[in-house]
Amino acid sequence: GTSSFTRRSCQTVLATHLLSFSRVIAPILPHLAEDVWQNLPFPYTWEDGSPARFVFDARWPPSNEEWLSLSQEEVDFWGNILELRTEVNKVLEIARGGKLIGSSLDAKVSLYTSDENLASRLHEMCMAAKEADNLHRIFITSQAEILESLEEELVGNTPYTGECEVQGKMVWIGVSRAEGSKCERCWNYSPLVGSFPNHPTLCRRCHGVVGVQPLPSVAAAVS
């Protein structure tokens, strides 16, 4: 819905990128940048409310000190998450080559590390209330889980596995088929697909989204 924090935060990021890119490329590709600026889906205004009618009126994008104020520890952590995503993608690609999955949304990723702090942080991401911060969204898979222990039976039953190093600690990666059925709206797999009588083909997230949307009005016929 329009009040969704995840939806609005994604819109903010996209709008910021669009405004920044169009201003940065303006000195090199002025016609393209101006074309983008004249077709912005929203007006760009200064603090006093006056509009920037042309891309060169907007000037060079300033640095946002608030967005750059993350601690070095947090910056390093997200760097490690991106490295972990790269390693997960390698195992996903092997699983794709082995015909276990087609797209990454067909997969469930299991992770194990003996480092309690890292495991705790990854588990928090799996349970994140903010959808965009959820670990399976970052991996672009249907599911992601953090294992408390690494049992031989589990390793033997996991079709594709790999290992990588994060923060000096080894992380075991397992890829298997996602659980549940495929949501026809977002294409994520979920055990809850089929649980909602009014929308039996949707997952819980999509059921919530569709449920708050008003029915579209019928367009008037033109004779």
C-alpha positions in Angstrom: 0.0 0.0 0.0 0.9 3.7 -0.2 1.8 3.7 3.5 4.2 0.8 3.3 7.6 1.7 4.7 9.4 -0.8 2.4 7.6 0.6 -0.7 8.3 4.2 0.3 11.9 3.6 1.1 12.5 1.9 -2.2 10.8 4.8 -4.0 13.1 7.3 -2.1 16.2 5.4 -3.2 15.1 5.3 -6.8 14.1 9.0 -6.8 17.5 10.0 -5.3 19.4 7.9 -7.9 17.3 9.4 -10.7 17.9 13.0 -9.5 21.7 12.4 -9.0 22.3 10.5 -12.2 20.5 13.1 -14.4 22.6 15.9 -12.8 25.9 14.1 -13.0 25.6 13.2 -16.7 24.3 16.7 -17.6 27.7 18.2 -18.5 28.5 15.2 -20.8 25.0 14.4 -22.2 23.0 17.6 -21.7 20.2 16.7 -24.1 19.6 13.3 -22.6 19.8 14.8 -19.0 17.4 17.5 -19.9 15.0 15.1 -21.5 15.1 13.0 -18.3 14.5 16.2 -16.2 11.5 17.3 -18.2 9.9 13.9 -17.8 10.5 13.5 -14.0 7.3 12.0 -12.4 7.6 14.5 -9.6 8.8 18.2 -9.3 12.2 19.0 -7.9 12.1 22.0 -5.7 14.6 24.0 -3.5 14.1 24.5 0.2 12.3 27.7 -0.4 9.8 25.9 -2.6 10.9 27.3 -6.0 11.1 24.7 -8.7 14.3 23.7 -10.7 12.8 23.9 -14.2 15.9 22.8 -16.0 18.5 20.2 -15.1 21.3 22.8 -14.9 19.2 24.8 -12.5 19.5 21.9 -10.1 23.3 22.1 -10.0 25.7 19.3 -8.9 24.1 16.9 -6.3 25.4 17.6 -2.8 26.7 14.8 -0.4 24.2 13.8 2.2 26.1 13.7 5.5 23.4 11.7 7.2 23.6 8.9 4.7 27.4 8.9 4.9 27.4 8.8 8.7 27.4 5.0 9.1 30.1 3.7 11.4 33.1 1.9 9.9 31.9 -1.3 11.6 28.6 -1.1 9.8 30.2 -0.3 6.4 32.5 -3.3 6.8 29.6 -5.5 7.7 27.7 -4.7 4.6 30.8 -5.1 2.6 31.0 -8.7 4.0 27.4 -9.2 3.2 28.0 -8.3 -0.4 31.0 -10.7 -0.5 28.8 -13.4 1.0 26.1 -12.8 -1.7 28.8 -13.2 -4.4 29.7 -16.6 -2.9 26.0 -17.6 -2.5 25.5 -16.7 -6.2 28.3 -19.1 -7.2 26.6 -22.0 -5.5 23.3 -20.9 -7.0 24.8 -21.0 -10.4 26.1 -24.5 -9.9 22.6 -25.6 -8.7 21.2 -23.9 -11.9 23.7 -25.8 -14.0 22.6 -29.0 -12.3 19.0 -28.3 -13.2 18.0 -28.2 -9.5 16.6 -24.6 -10.0 15.8 -22.4 -12.9 15.9 -18.9 -11.3 17.3 -18.0 -7.9 13.8 -17.6 -6.6 13.4 -21.4 -6.9 16.1 -21.8 -4.2 16.4 -21.9 -0.4 19.8 -20.9 1.0 21.1 -22.3 4.3 24.0 -20.8 6.1 26.1 -21.9 9.0 29.0 -20.3 10.9 30.6 -21.0 14.2 31.0 -17.3 14.9 28.1 -16.5 17.3 28.2 -12.7 16.6 28.0 -13.2 12.8 25.4 -15.9 13.1 23.3 -13.7 15.4 23.5 -10.7 12.9 22.6 -12.9 10.0 19.7 -14.4 11.9 18.4 -10.9 12.7 18.5 -10.2 8.9 16.4 -13.3 8.3 13.8 -12.0 10.7 14.0 -8.3 9.7 10.7 -6.5 9.8 11.9 -4.2 7.0 11.4 -6.3 3.9 14.3 -4.8 1.9 16.7 -5.8 4.7 15.7 -9.4 4.7 18.5 -11.7 3.9 16.6 -13.7 1.3 15.7 -10.5 -0.5 19.4 -9.6 -0.7 20.2 -13.1 -2.1 17.1 -12.8 -4.4 16.0 -16.3 -3.2 12.7 -17.4 -1.8 14.1 -18.4 1.5 17.2 -18.0 3.7 17.9 -19.6 7.0 20.8 -19.7 9.6 21.5 -23.1 11.0 22.3 -23.5 14.7 24.5 -26.6 14.0 25.9 -28.4 11.0 24.9 -32.0 11.1 26.3 -34.6 8.7 22.8 -35.8 7.7 21.8 -32.2 6.7 25.0 -31.8 4.7 24.4 -35.1 3.0 20.8 -34.1 2.1 21.7 -30.7 0.7 22.2 -31.0 -3.1 24.7 -28.2 -3.5 27.1 -26.7 -1.0 30.1 -24.4 -0.7 32.2 -22.5 1.8 33.6 -19.0 2.0 35.3 -16.8 4.6 33.6 -13.8 6.2 35.3 -11.7 8.8 37.9 -14.3 9.1 35.3 -17.0 9.9 34.2 -19.8 7.6 30.6 -19.8 6.4 29.0 -23.0 5.0 26.5 -22.4 2.2 23.8 -24.9 1.2 21.4 -24.5 -1.6 18.2 -26.6 -2.0 14.8 -26.3 -3.6 12.6 -23.7 -1.9 9.7 -24.9 0.2 6.1 -24.4 -0.6 4.3 -23.3 -3.7 5.1 -20.5 -6.1 3.2 -17.2 -5.6 1.8 -16.1 -9.0 2.4 -12.4 -8.2 6.0 -12.2 -6.9 7.2 -15.7 -8.0 8.6 -16.4 -4.5 7.9 -19.8 -3.0 6.1 -20.0 0.3 4.5 -22.7 2.4 1.6 -20.2 3.0 0.6 -20.1 -0.7 -2.9 -21.7 -0.7 -3.7 -20.5 2.8 -5.9 -17.6 1.9 -9.3 -18.5 0.6 -9.9 -15.2 -1.2 -6.4 -15.3 -2.9 -5.3 -18.9 -2.8 -2.4 -18.4 -5.3 -0.7 -15.6 -3.3 1.9 -15.6 -0.5 1.3 -13.7 2.7 3.1 -10.6 1.6 1.3 -10.3 -1.7 -2.0 -11.1 0.0 -1.5 -8.2 2.3 -0.6 -5.9 -0.7 -3.5 -7.0 -2.8 -5.9 -6.8 0.1 -5.3 -3.1 0.8 -5.6 -2.0 -2.9 -8.9 -0.5 -4.0 -10.7 -2.1 -7.0 -9.8 -0.2 -10.2 -12.6 1.9 -11.6 -14.1 0.9 -14.9 -13.1 3.2 -17.7 -15.9 4.9 -19.6 -16.6 3.6 -23.1 -15.9 6.1 -25.9 -18.2 5.9 -28.8 
